[in-house]
Amino acid sequence: MEQAKLKAQIMDEQAMSRALTRIAHEIIEKNEGAEGIALVGIVRRGAAIAPLLADEIEKIEGTRPPVGTLDVSFYRDDVSRKIAPVEFGTDIPFDVDKRDIILVDDVLYTGRTIRAALDALIDLGRPKTVQLAVMIDRGHRELPIRADYVGKNVPSSHGEDVRVTIAPYDDVNSVEIWTKPTD
């Protein structure tokens, strides 16, 4: 079996930081400020990106939006295929009702994780709006889902993995394309 190989680094820490700053400006512009918005990071790496995005919004607006985390493990449509999904837990310390919720994730691919996140979020209340911010949109959608805010569009093949590495889970903040291992 051939091992996965690094094909290219497409964003370093500085490029990711610039993308977060741009996304923060776009969120503020679309929502006419930071009032009434809240960020909900999808576990795992979306949950690491959401507070960084909140930091950027606070630098611009002087107001930090509340941040929560959403675990979609048991909402996924492939949960029955896994022997035992890992549960990380949801932590949303604010009321989602009548708020503009910005879902935050690392990579948008088929759209299935976002569908699961929408189901999980609606179980918690009725937001005014739900918007989606992702660091990477790699295409290949299987569901009619699109991101409102994108750090970078990365055309990729099904034979590749697009990996976002970010603290506290990884040693370095970057986005890389890896070839998938072959049998």
C-alpha positions in Angstrom: 0.0 0.0 0.0 1.4 3.4 -1.0 1.5 6.0 1.7 -0.1 9.5 1.4 2.3 12.1 0.1 2.4 15.8 0.5 1.6 17.3 -2.9 1.7 21.1 -2.0 1.3 23.6 0.7 -1.3 26.1 -0.5 -1.5 28.3 2.5 0.9 29.1 5.3 0.1 30.7 8.7 0.3 34.2 7.2 -2.0 33.4 4.3 -4.5 31.8 6.7 -4.4 34.9 8.9 -5.0 37.2 5.9 -7.9 35.0 4.9 -9.5 35.2 8.4 -9.1 39.0 8.4 -10.8 39.2 5.0 -13.6 36.8 6.1 -14.1 39.0 9.2 -14.6 42.1 7.1 -17.0 40.3 4.8 -19.1 39.1 7.8 -19.2 42.6 9.3 -20.2 44.1 5.9 -22.9 41.5 5.2 -24.4 41.7 8.7 -23.9 45.5 9.0 -21.7 45.1 12.1 -21.1 42.5 14.7 -24.3 43.0 16.7 -26.5 40.0 16.9 -24.0 37.5 15.3 -22.5 34.5 17.0 -19.9 32.0 15.7 -20.4 28.3 15.9 -17.3 26.2 15.1 -17.9 22.7 13.9 -15.8 20.2 15.9 -12.8 19.8 15.4 -10.9 22.2 13.3 -13.9 24.6 12.7 -14.0 24.9 16.5 -10.3 26.0 16.4 -10.9 28.5 13.6 -14.1 30.2 15.1 -12.3 31.9 18.0 -9.6 33.2 15.7 -12.3 34.7 13.5 -14.0 36.2 16.6 -10.6 37.8 17.5 -10.5 39.4 14.0 -14.1 40.7 14.3 -13.3 42.2 17.7 -10.2 44.0 16.3 -12.4 45.6 13.6 -15.6 46.2 15.5 -14.5 46.4 19.1 -17.1 43.8 20.0 -16.4 40.1 20.3 -19.2 37.9 19.1 -20.0 34.9 21.3 -18.3 31.6 20.2 -19.6 28.1 20.6 -18.7 24.6 19.3 -21.0 22.1 17.6 -20.4 18.4 17.5 -22.2 16.8 14.6 -21.0 13.2 15.2 -24.5 11.7 15.7 -26.1 13.8 13.0 -24.0 12.5 10.1 -25.7 10.4 7.5 -22.8 8.0 7.6 -22.9 7.4 11.4 -24.3 3.9 11.0 -21.2 3.0 8.9 -18.9 3.7 11.7 -18.5 1.3 14.6 -18.5 4.0 17.3 -18.4 7.7 16.4 -16.2 9.8 18.6 -18.2 12.3 20.6 -16.6 15.6 21.4 -19.6 17.5 22.8 -21.4 20.6 21.9 -20.8 23.8 23.9 -23.0 26.7 22.8 -23.2 29.1 25.8 -25.8 31.4 24.3 -29.3 31.3 22.9 -29.3 30.6 19.1 -32.9 31.9 18.7 -33.2 35.1 16.6 -29.4 35.3 16.1 -27.4 35.4 12.9 -25.3 32.3 13.3 -22.1 31.9 11.4 -21.2 28.2 11.1 -17.4 27.8 10.8 -15.6 24.8 9.3 -12.2 24.1 7.9 -12.9 22.4 4.5 -16.2 22.4 2.6 -16.2 19.3 0.3 -19.4 17.2 -0.3 -21.6 19.3 2.0 -22.6 16.4 4.2 -20.9 17.8 7.4 -22.7 21.1 6.9 -26.1 19.3 6.5 -25.4 17.5 9.7 -24.5 20.8 11.4 -27.7 22.4 10.2 -29.7 19.6 11.7 -27.8 19.8 15.0 -28.1 23.6 15.2 -31.9 23.6 14.5 -32.3 21.1 17.4 -31.0 23.9 19.6 -33.3 26.7 18.5 -34.4 28.8 15.6 -31.7 31.2 14.4 -32.6 34.4 12.4 -30.1 33.3 9.7 -27.4 30.7 9.3 -24.4 31.6 7.3 -21.3 29.5 6.5 -17.6 30.4 6.7 -15.0 28.0 5.6 -11.2 28.2 5.2 -11.2 26.0 2.1 -13.9 25.2 -0.5 -12.6 22.3 -2.6 -15.8 21.7 -4.6 -17.3 18.3 -5.3 -20.6 19.0 -3.7 -23.1 16.2 -3.3 -25.7 18.5 -1.6 -27.0 22.0 -2.6 -24.8 23.8 0.0 -22.5 26.7 -0.6 -20.3 28.9 1.7 -21.1 32.5 2.2 -17.4 33.2 3.2 -14.4 31.4 1.8 -10.8 31.7 2.7 -9.6 30.1 -0.6 -11.2 28.0 -3.3 -9.0 25.0 -4.0 -9.7 22.8 -7.0 -8.8 19.3 -6.1 -9.5 15.7 -7.3 -11.2 13.0 -5.4 -7.8 11.3 -5.1 -6.5 14.1 -2.9 -7.0 15.2 0.7 -7.1 18.9 1.5 -5.9 19.2 5.1 -6.1 22.2 7.3 -3.7 22.1 10.2 -4.2 24.4 13.1 -3.4 24.8 16.8 -4.3 23.4 19.3 -4.5 20.1 17.2 -1.4 20.6 15.1 2.1 22.1 15.4 1.6 24.6 12.5 -1.2 26.5 10.9 -1.3 25.6 7.2 -3.4 24.2 4.4 -1.9 21.3 2.4 -2.9 19.0 -0.4 -2.0 15.3 0.0 -2.4 12.4 -2.4 -4.5 9.7 -0.9 -2.9 6.4 -0.2 -3.5 3.7 -2.8 -4.3 0.0 -2.1 
